Amino acid sequence: MFRKHRNAAFFALFLAVAAAACDDDKDPVSPDPVTMEDVAGEYIAEGEKGVLKGVANNDTTDWLKDGGKLTLALTKDGDVTGELLLPGAGAGGEDLEVDLDGTWELKGDTVRLSPTAESFLKELPLVFKDGKLQGKKEISGVQYEVVLVREDD
């Protein structure tokens, strides 16, 4: 009888240790969640700052090297203003200029823009990390890559 209780006690102890080991997989000190206030600020991709590229049919266009730019000003209340300039990307090889006024939202560490004007940025999630907004996604046959550097730090 004593042996049964001892075996049951060891089994219960084993289960407790196994359950505790599973809990060790969780990070007990989780980082604070990213807030709208953390992300709000002015961002730029222009000249040597940031990345603004598109790849289609194995042909890469680096719009920053061609004089392009992307600017965003995000408010903590969810408004956005900004400008996108892509040299030669418009109809007939014209420069494409887009006013990016609208709104933005934050889910986790990901920013989603909703400018009133049409642009690939509506479909490109931007991850907030290390003071930058970064995104890479294929949209309508073009692989876009964007890195915006925070200007107001």
Phi and psi in degrees as GROMACS dihedral restraints (atoms count N, CA, C in turn):
[ dihedral_restraints ]
;  ai    aj    ak    al  type     phi  dphi    fc
    3     4     5     6     1   -60.5    20    10
    4     5     6     7     1   -38.6    20    10
    6     7     8     9     1   -63.0    20    10
    7     8     9    10     1   -39.5    20    10
    9    10    11    12     1   -61.3    20    10
   10    11    12    13     1   -45.2    20    10
   12    13    14    15     1   -66.9    20    10
   13    14    15    16     1   -37.9    20    10
   15    16    17    18     1   -66.1    20    10
   16    17    18    19     1   -42.5    20    10
   18    19    20    21     1   -63.9    20    10
   19    20    21    22     1   -40.8    20    10
   21    22    23    24     1   -64.3    20    10
   22    23    24    25     1   -39.1    20    10
   24    25    26    27     1   -65.7    20    10
   25    26    27    28     1   -43.4    20    10
   27    28    29    30     1   -63.4    20    10
   28    29    30    31     1   -39.6    20    10
   30    31    32    33     1   -64.1    20    10
   31    32    33    34     1   -43.7    20    10
   33    34    35    36     1   -63.2    20    10
   34    35    36    37     1   -40.8    20    10
   36    37    38    39     1   -63.9    20    10
   37    38    39    40     1   -42.3    20    10
   39    40    41    42     1   -58.5    20    10
   40    41    42    43     1   -45.8    20    10
   42    43    44    45     1   -62.6    20    10
   43    44    45    46     1   -39.8    20    10
   45    46    47    48     1   -65.3    20    10
   46    47    48    49     1   -42.1    20    10
   48    49    50    51     1   -66.6    20    10
   49    50    51    52     1   -41.5    20    10
   51    52    53    54     1   -63.0    20    10
   52    53    54    55     1   -42.0    20    10
   54    55    56    57     1   -65.5    20    10
   55    56    57    58     1   -40.8    20    10
   57    58    59    60     1   -65.2    20    10
   58    59    60    61     1   -36.7    20    10
   60    61    62    63     1   -63.9    20    10
   61    62    63    64     1   -37.2    20    10
   63    64    65    66     1   -64.3    20    10
   64    65    66    67     1   -38.4    20    10
   66    67    68    69     1   -67.4    20    10
   67    68    69    70     1   -24.4    20    10
   69    70    71    72     1   -65.9    20    10
   70    71    72    73     1   -20.9    20    10
   72    73    74    75     1   -67.7    20    10
   73    74    75    76     1   -22.2    20    10
   75    76    77    78     1   -84.5    20    10
   76    77    78    79     1   140.7    20    10
   78    79    80    81     1   -78.0    20    10
   79    80    81    82     1   112.3    20    10
   81    82    83    84     1   -68.2    20    10
   82    83    84    85     1   -20.8    20    10
   84    85    86    87     1  -113.8    20    10
   85    86    87    88     1    87.2    20    10
   87    88    89    90     1   -80.0    20    10
   88    89    90    91     1   143.5    20    10
   90    91    92    93     1   -67.8    20    10
   91    92    93    94     1   153.5    20    10
   93    94    95    96     1   -63.8    20    10
   94    95    96    97     1   143.6    20    10
   96    97    98    99     1   -66.1    20    10
   97    98    99   100     1   150.4    20    10
   99   100   101   102     1   -73.2    20    10
  100   101   102   103     1   136.7    20    10
  102   103   104   105     1  -114.6    20    10
  103   104   105   106     1   164.8    20    10
  105   106   107   108     1   -57.4    20    10
  106   107   108   109     1   -37.8    20    10
  108   109   110   111     1   -65.0    20    10
  109   110   111   112     1   -36.3    20    10
  111   112   113   114     1   -63.1    20    10
  112   113   114   115     1   -40.2    20    10
  114   115   116   117     1   -84.0    20    10
  115   116   117   118     1   -31.3    20    10
  117   118   119   120     1   -52.8    20    10
  118   119   120   121     1   136.7    20    10
  120   121   122   123     1   157.4    20    10
  121   122   123   124     1  -172.3    20    10
  123   124   125   126     1  -107.1    20    10
  124   125   126   127     1   132.9    20    10
  126   127   128   129     1  -127.9    20    10
  127   128   129   130     1   149.6    20    10
  129   130   131   132     1  -146.0    20    10
  130   131   132   133     1   145.6    20    10
  132   133   134   135     1  -129.4    20    10
  133   134   135   136     1   105.8    20    10
  135   136   137   138     1  -161.8    20    10
  136   137   138   139     1   139.9    20    10
  138   139   140   141     1    61.7    20    10
  139   140   141   142     1  -122.1    20    10
  141   142   143   144     1   -89.1    20    10
  142   143   144   145     1    -3.6    20    10
  144   145   146   147     1   -97.1    20    10
  145   146   147   148     1   122.6    20    10
  147   148   149   150     1    84.6    20    10
  148   149   150   151     1  -169.7    20    10
  150   151   152   153     1  -139.6    20    10
  151   152   153   154     1   139.1    20    10
  153   154   155   156     1  -149.8    20    10
  154   155   156   157     1    91.6    20    10
  156   157   158   159     1  -130.2    20    10
  157   158   159   160     1   157.4    20    10
  159   160   161   162     1  -139.7    20    10
  160   161   162   163     1   139.8    20    10
  162   163   164   165     1  -124.4    20    10
  163   164   165   166     1   122.7    20    10
  165   166   167   168     1  -137.8    20    10
  166   167   168   169     1   133.0    20    10
  168   169   170   171     1    52.3    20    10
  169   170   171   172     1    43.7    20    10
  171   172   173   174     1    61.2    20    10
  172   173   174   175     1    17.0    20    10
  174   175   176   177     1  -110.7    20    10
  175   176   177   178     1   117.6    20    10
  177   178   179   180     1   -94.9    20    10
  178   179   180   181     1   131.3    20    10
  180   181   182   183     1  -112.7    20    10
  181   182   183   184     1   121.0    20    10
  183   184   185   186     1  -101.3    20    10
  184   185   186   187     1    95.0    20    10
  186   187   188   189     1   -65.0    20    10
  187   188   189   190     1   -27.5    20    10
  189   190   191   192     1   -65.3    20    10
  190   191   192   193     1   -40.5    20    10
  192   193   194   195     1   -66.2    20    10
  193   194   195   196     1   -26.0    20    10
  195   196   197   198     1   -89.7    20    10
  196   197   198   199     1     5.1    20    10
  198   199   200   201     1    97.7    20    10
  199   200   201   202     1     9.3    20    10
  201   202   203   204     1   -77.2    20    10
  202   203   204   205     1   170.4    20    10
  204   205   206   207     1  -161.4    20    10
  205   206   207   208     1   159.2    20    10
  207   208   209   210     1  -139.8    20    10
  208   209   210   211     1   122.9    20    10
  210   211   212   213     1  -124.8    20    10
  211   212   213   214     1   142.3    20    10
  213   214   215   216     1  -138.9    20    10
  214   215   216   217     1   138.2    20    10
  216   217   218   219     1  -123.4    20    10
  217   218   219   220     1   112.2    20    10
  219   220   221   222     1  -103.8    20    10
  220   221   222   223     1   126.6    20    10
  222   223   224   225     1   -93.4    20    10
  223   224   225   226     1   157.2    20    10
  225   226   227   228     1   -67.5    20    10
  226   227   228   229     1   -14.6    20    10
  228   229   230   231     1   -89.8    20    10
  229   230   231   232     1     0.3    20    10
  231   232   233   234     1    95.6    20    10
  232   233   234   235     1    12.4    20    10
  234   235   236   237     1   -94.0    20    10
  235   236   237   238     1   151.3    20    10
  237   238   239   240     1  -135.8    20    10
  238   239   240   241     1   140.2    20    10
  240   241   242   243     1  -128.3    20    10
  241   242   243   244     1   155.3    20    10
  243   244   245   246     1   168.6    20    10
  244   245   246   247     1  -177.0    20    10
  246   247   248   249     1  -146.3    20    10
  247   248   249   250     1   141.8    20    10
  249   250   251   252     1  -122.2    20    10
  250   251   252   253     1   126.4    20    10
  252   253   254   255     1  -127.3    20    10
  253   254   255   256     1   116.7    20    10
  255   256   257   258     1  -120.1    20    10
  256   257   258   259     1   101.2    20    10
  258   259   260   261     1   -59.2    20    10
  259   260   261   262     1   129.3    20    10
  261   262   263   264     1    74.7    20    10
  262   263   264   265     1     4.9    20    10
  264   265   266   267     1   -94.2    20    10
  265   266   267   268     1    -2.6    20    10
  267   268   269   270     1   -87.9    20    10
  268   269   270   271     1  -177.6    20    10
  270   271   272   273     1   -58.9    20    10
  271   272   273   274     1   133.9    20    10
  273   274   275   276     1    66.0    20    10
  274   275   276   277     1    21.0    20    10
  276   277   278   279     1    81.6    20    10
  277   278   279   280     1     7.3    20    10
  279   280   281   282     1   -68.8    20    10
  280   281   282   283     1   162.3    20    10
  282   283   284   285     1   -70.4    20    10
  283   284   285   286     1   141.3    20    10
  285   286   287   288     1   -99.9    20    10
  286   287   288   289     1   118.8    20    10
  288   289   290   291     1  -118.9    20    10
  289   290   291   292     1   127.6    20    10
  291   292   293   294     1  -129.6    20    10
  292   293   294   295     1   128.5    20    10
  294   295   296   297     1   -81.4    20    10
  295   296   297   298     1   125.1    20    10
  297   298   299   300     1  -102.1    20    10
  298   299   300   301     1    22.0    20    10
  300   301   302   303     1   -63.4    20    10
  301   302   303   304     1   138.4    20    10
  303   304   305   306     1   166.2    20    10
  304   305   306   307     1  -137.4    20    10
  306   307   308   309     1  -132.2    20    10
  307   308   309   310     1   168.7    20    10
  309   310   311   312     1  -144.7    20    10
  310   311   312   313     1   156.7    20    10
  312   313   314   315     1  -135.8    20    10
  313   314   315   316     1   159.1    20    10
  315   316   317   318     1  -122.6    20    10
  316   317   318   319     1   126.3    20    10
  318   319   320   321     1  -127.1    20    10
  319   320   321   322     1   111.2    20    10
  321   322   323   324     1    68.3    20    10
  322   323   324   325     1  -117.7    20    10
  324   325   326   327     1  -111.8    20    10
  325   326   327   328     1    16.2    20    10
  327   328   329   330     1  -110.5    20    10
  328   329   330   331     1   128.2    20    10
  330   331   332   333     1   -96.7    20    10
  331   332   333   334     1   133.5    20    10
  333   334   335   336     1  -118.5    20    10
  334   335   336   337     1   123.1    20    10
  336   337   338   339     1   -91.5    20    10
  337   338   339   340     1   144.9    20    10
  339   340   341   342     1  -132.6    20    10
  340   341   342   343     1    69.9    20    10
  342   343   344   345     1   -71.3    20    10
  343   344   345   346     1   154.2    20    10
  345   346   347   348     1   -70.5    20    10
  346   347   348   349     1   -30.8    20    10
  348   349   350   351     1   -84.7    20    10
  349   350   351   352     1   152.0    20    10
  351   352   353   354     1   -74.3    20    10
  352   353   354   355     1   135.8    20    10
  354   355   356   357     1  -165.9    20    10
  355   356   357   358     1   164.2    20    10
  357   358   359   360     1   -62.4    20    10
  358   359   360   361     1   -18.8    20    10
  360   361   362   363     1   -66.3    20    10
  361   362   363   364     1   -20.4    20    10
  363   364   365   366     1   -65.3    20    10
  364   365   366   367     1   -28.4    20    10
  366   367   368   369     1  -104.2    20    10
  367   368   369   370     1    -1.3    20    10
  369   370   371   372     1  -103.7    20    10
  370   371   372   373     1   106.0    20    10
  372   373   374   375     1   -69.2    20    10
  373   374   375   376     1   139.1    20    10
  375   376   377   378     1  -116.2    20    10
  376   377   378   379     1   121.8    20    10
  378   379   380   381     1   -89.5    20    10
  379   380   381   382     1   131.5    20    10
  381   382   383   384     1   -88.2    20    10
  382   383   384   385     1   116.7    20    10
  384   385   386   387     1  -154.6    20    10
  385   386   387   388     1   131.6    20    10
  387   388   389   390     1    54.1    20    10
  388   389   390   391     1    39.5    20    10
  390   391   392   393     1    74.7    20    10
  391   392   393   394     1    16.2    20    10
  393   394   395   396     1  -127.6    20    10
  394   395   396   397     1   157.6    20    10
  396   397   398   399     1  -111.4    20    10
  397   398   399   400     1   124.7    20    10
  399   400   401   402     1  -133.3    20    10
  400   401   402   403     1   137.8    20    10
  402   403   404   405     1  -152.4    20    10
  403   404   405   406     1   150.9    20    10
  405   406   407   408     1  -150.2    20    10
  406   407   408   409     1   123.3    20    10
  408   409   410   411     1  -162.4    20    10
  409   410   411   412     1   146.0    20    10
  411   412   413   414     1   -87.1    20    10
  412   413   414   415     1   127.5    20    10
  414   415   416   417     1  -135.3    20    10
  415   416   417   418     1   121.0    20    10
  417   418   419   420     1    50.9    20    10
  418   419   420   421     1    43.8    20    10
  420   421   422   423     1    82.4    20    10
  421   422   423   424     1     2.4    20    10
  423   424   425   426     1  -117.9    20    10
  424   425   426   427     1   129.0    20    10
  426   427   428   429     1   -89.3    20    10
  427   428   429   430     1   106.4    20    10
  429   430   431   432     1   -91.5    20    10
  430   431   432   433     1   142.7    20    10
  432   433   434   435     1  -133.7    20    10
  433   434   435   436     1   124.4    20    10
  435   436   437   438     1  -132.8    20    10
  436   437   438   439     1   131.9    20    10
  438   439   440   441     1  -133.5    20    10
  439   440   441   442     1   117.4    20    10
  441   442   443   444     1  -106.5    20    10
  442   443   444   445     1   134.3    20    10
  444   445   446   447     1   -99.0    20    10
  445   446   447   448     1   135.2    20    10
  447   448   449   450     1   -69.6    20    10
  448   449   450   451     1   131.2    20    10
  450   451   452   453     1   -96.3    20    10
  451   452   453   454     1   -23.2    20    10
  453   454   455   456     1   -97.5    20    10
  454   455   456   457     1    18.1    20    10
